[in-house]
Amino acid sequence: MNNNENKKAIDARGISKMYQIGKEEFQILKNLNLSVGQGEFISIMGPSGCGKSTLLYILGGLDTPNSGEVLIEGKSFGKMTDKEKGSVRRNKLGFIFQFYNLIPNLTVSENILLPIVMDGKKVLNFQDKLKDILNFVGLTDRKDFTPRELSGGQQQRVAIARTLITDPDIILADEPIGNLDSKSGIQIMDLFRRINKEKNTTIIQVTHSNKAAEYGQKIISMKDGIILNA
């Protein structure tokens, strides 16, 4: 068992989320509670429309619940200023999506360093770290390529590397292998496992894939806006 599991990376309490379309109200999440220990690798599964992606976005502060609160390492998102929320998202959280969200006209290295540029830091101070990360994700020989010159699996590696450049404590992944063939998907999941084990990074992934879910230490099942297993 991970020594950090007793420390909570994310603690979601009483999370509910509703959307109104016209005069109809749809409850997407229904009073959910979820705690994830530091260094854990959690997989969230469930049918389309069950609310799992909505939950992930709320955990990462990209969406706001109608009720309840999310604590990141003991600090409530709802009580943070916009500046504090931005700092947490940039420095403590990493996001990986099904679509890689790379900038087409930037090289692999430039895409990876983008969070550094956006945070106003000096790129020159991160060159050694960039080399280490390129080697870690297996893209050293592709550092000067643009996304259009890469396979889907390689593009997702760039997205992962871009996340790692800020040393996040927590990575939130939404269907990270949803666009990949089975071989590339396994390679990406193996990479997530290495990140979890070697860097002690907390990982929460949403997936439809049973095979991908099995990489997690715990599988959380959702249906109709509720968690079926604690």
FINU-519034 format. One record per residue (C-alpha): residue number from 1; x, y, z. Coordinates in steps of 0.1 Angstrom, whole numbers, plus 5000, padded with zeros to 4 digits. Each point is the difference from the previous one (the first is absolute). Layout:
BEGIN
{NUM,{X,Y,Z}}
...
# end
This chain:
BEGIN
{1,{5000,5000,5000}}
{2,{5012,5035,4992}}
{3,{5013,5018,5031}}
{4,{4982,5031,4989}}
{5,{4965,4985,4997}}
{6,{4990,5013,5034}}
{7,{5006,5036,4987}}
{8,{4972,5012,4977}}
{9,{5009,5015,4967}}
{10,{4964,5007,4991}}
{11,{4970,4999,5023}}
{12,{4966,5006,4983}}
{13,{4971,5004,5024}}
{14,{4963,5001,4992}}
{15,{5005,5009,4963}}
{16,{4968,5007,4980}}
{17,{4998,5014,4965}}
{18,{4969,5010,4981}}
{19,{4995,5015,4965}}
{20,{4969,5018,4988}}
{21,{4989,4996,4964}}
{22,{4969,5021,4994}}
{23,{4976,4994,5029}}
{24,{5015,4965,5007}}
{25,{5026,4994,5026}}
{26,{5024,4971,4997}}
{27,{5020,4988,5030}}
{28,{5033,4987,4988}}
{29,{5017,4992,5034}}
{30,{4981,4991,5031}}
{31,{5016,5008,5034}}
{32,{5033,4982,4992}}
{33,{5028,4994,5024}}
{34,{5034,4989,4988}}
{35,{5034,5000,5018}}
{36,{5033,4993,4982}}
{37,{5032,4994,5019}}
{38,{5033,5016,4989}}
{39,{5018,4977,4977}}
{40,{4969,4979,4991}}
{41,{4990,4991,4964}}
{42,{4962,5000,4997}}
{43,{4979,4990,4970}}
{44,{4964,5013,4996}}
{45,{4978,4979,4978}}
{46,{4963,5001,4989}}
{47,{4977,5003,4970}}
{48,{4999,5032,4979}}
{49,{4980,5027,5017}}
{50,{5005,4987,5035}}
{51,{5019,5031,5011}}
{52,{5036,4987,5002}}
{53,{5016,5028,4978}}
{54,{4979,5026,5018}}
{55,{5014,4987,5033}}
{56,{5035,5001,4987}}
{57,{4997,5036,4989}}
{58,{4986,5010,5033}}
{59,{5029,4982,5018}}
{60,{5024,5021,4979}}
{61,{4982,5033,5005}}
{62,{4990,5002,4963}}
{63,{4963,4999,5010}}
{64,{4981,5011,5031}}
{65,{4976,4978,5020}}
{66,{4965,5013,5009}}
{67,{5007,4987,5035}}
{68,{5028,4984,5019}}
{69,{5037,5007,5000}}
{70,{5033,4987,4987}}
{71,{5031,5002,5021}}
{72,{5034,4998,4983}}
{73,{5026,4988,5025}}
{74,{4977,5013,5028}}
{75,{4992,5034,4984}}
{76,{4965,5007,4987}}
{77,{4997,5011,4964}}
{78,{4968,5019,5008}}
{79,{5018,5022,5025}}
{80,{5029,5009,4978}}
{81,{5004,5032,4981}}
{82,{5001,4998,4962}}
{83,{5038,5007,5002}}
{84,{5004,4971,5025}}
{85,{4979,4977,4978}}
{86,{5021,5008,4970}}
{87,{5032,4993,5019}}
{88,{4987,4966,5012}}
{89,{4990,4990,4964}}
{90,{5033,5011,4986}}
{91,{5023,4985,5027}}
{92,{4982,4972,5018}}
{93,{4977,4986,4974}}
{94,{5007,4985,4966}}
{95,{4973,4993,4974}}
{96,{5001,4974,4972}}
{97,{4971,4998,4975}}
{98,{4989,4977,4973}}
{99,{5009,5026,4974}}
{100,{5036,5011,5006}}
{101,{4994,5038,4998}}
{102,{5035,5006,4985}}
{103,{5008,5032,4981}}
{104,{5005,4989,4964}}
{105,{5027,5025,4990}}
{106,{5022,4994,5031}}
{107,{5026,4973,5002}}
{108,{4998,4972,5026}}
{109,{5024,5019,5023}}
{110,{4981,5032,4996}}
{111,{4967,4983,5008}}
{112,{5015,4984,5031}}
{113,{5014,5034,5012}}
{114,{4967,5018,4994}}
{115,{4989,5000,5037}}
{116,{5034,5015,5009}}
{117,{4995,5028,4975}}
{118,{4964,5006,5011}}
{119,{5011,5002,5036}}
{120,{5026,5027,4992}}
{121,{5030,4979,5008}}
{122,{5033,4999,4981}}
{123,{5001,4971,4975}}
{124,{5038,4999,5002}}
{125,{4998,4989,5037}}
{126,{4980,4969,4989}}
{127,{5023,4986,4973}}
{128,{5015,4972,5021}}
{129,{4966,4991,5013}}
{130,{4986,5000,4964}}
{131,{5027,4975,4990}}
{132,{4992,4978,5030}}
{133,{4963,5000,4992}}
{134,{5006,4994,4962}}
{135,{5021,4969,5010}}
{136,{4974,4989,5025}}
{137,{4971,5000,4975}}
{138,{5022,4987,4971}}
{139,{4999,5030,4978}}
{140,{5036,5012,4999}}
{141,{5003,4993,4963}}
{142,{4967,5018,4993}}
{143,{5007,5032,5019}}
{144,{5001,5023,4969}}
{145,{4970,4983,4983}}
{146,{4966,5017,4998}}
{147,{4968,4981,5011}}
{148,{4990,4993,4964}}
{149,{5032,4980,4996}}
{150,{4991,4977,5030}}
{151,{4978,4970,5005}}
{152,{4971,5002,5024}}
{153,{5019,4982,5027}}
{154,{5029,5024,4996}}
{155,{4977,5030,5002}}
{156,{4986,4987,5033}}
{157,{5035,4996,5013}}
{158,{5006,5036,4992}}
{159,{4969,5010,5019}}
{160,{5012,4979,5030}}
{161,{5035,5015,4998}}
{162,{4984,5035,4999}}
{163,{4982,4991,5033}}
{164,{5032,4986,5016}}
{165,{5020,5032,4994}}
{166,{4982,5016,5030}}
{167,{5005,4971,5023}}
{168,{4962,4996,5008}}
{169,{4990,4982,5032}}
{170,{4969,4987,4983}}
{171,{4992,4990,4964}}
{172,{4964,4999,4988}}
{173,{4995,4981,4968}}
{174,{4968,4999,4980}}
{175,{4999,4970,4976}}
{176,{5038,5003,4994}}
{177,{5001,4971,4976}}
{178,{4966,5005,4984}}
{179,{5015,5010,4966}}
{180,{5028,4975,4999}}
{181,{5004,4965,4986}}
{182,{5004,4972,5025}}
{183,{5039,4998,4998}}
{184,{5004,5038,5005}}
{185,{4974,4999,5028}}
{186,{5019,4974,5019}}
{187,{5032,5021,4996}}
{188,{4983,5031,5014}}
{189,{4986,4981,5029}}
{190,{5034,4985,5007}}
{191,{5013,5036,5000}}
{192,{4973,5011,5025}}
{193,{5010,4970,5023}}
{194,{5036,5011,4999}}
{195,{4990,5036,5009}}
{196,{4980,4987,5029}}
{197,{5027,4977,5013}}
{198,{5031,5020,4993}}
{199,{4988,5035,5007}}
{200,{4973,4991,5026}}
{201,{4975,5020,4980}}
{202,{4964,4996,5008}}
{203,{4980,4990,4969}}
{204,{4963,5000,4995}}
{205,{4988,4988,4966}}
{206,{4966,4997,4984}}
{207,{4998,4972,4975}}
{208,{4976,4977,4981}}
{209,{5028,4974,4997}}
{210,{5001,4971,5024}}
{211,{5036,4994,4991}}
{212,{5010,5036,5007}}
{213,{4980,5000,5033}}
{214,{5019,4970,5013}}
{215,{5032,5022,5001}}
{216,{4984,5018,5029}}
{217,{5004,4987,5036}}
{218,{4962,5006,5004}}
{219,{4971,5001,4976}}
{220,{4971,5023,5008}}
{221,{4968,4991,4983}}
{222,{4974,5027,4992}}
{223,{4964,4998,4987}}
{224,{4973,5027,4997}}
{225,{5020,5026,5019}}
{226,{5009,4979,5030}}
{227,{5030,4979,5011}}
{228,{4991,4964,5003}}
{229,{5031,4989,5021}}
{230,{5017,5021,5026}}
# end
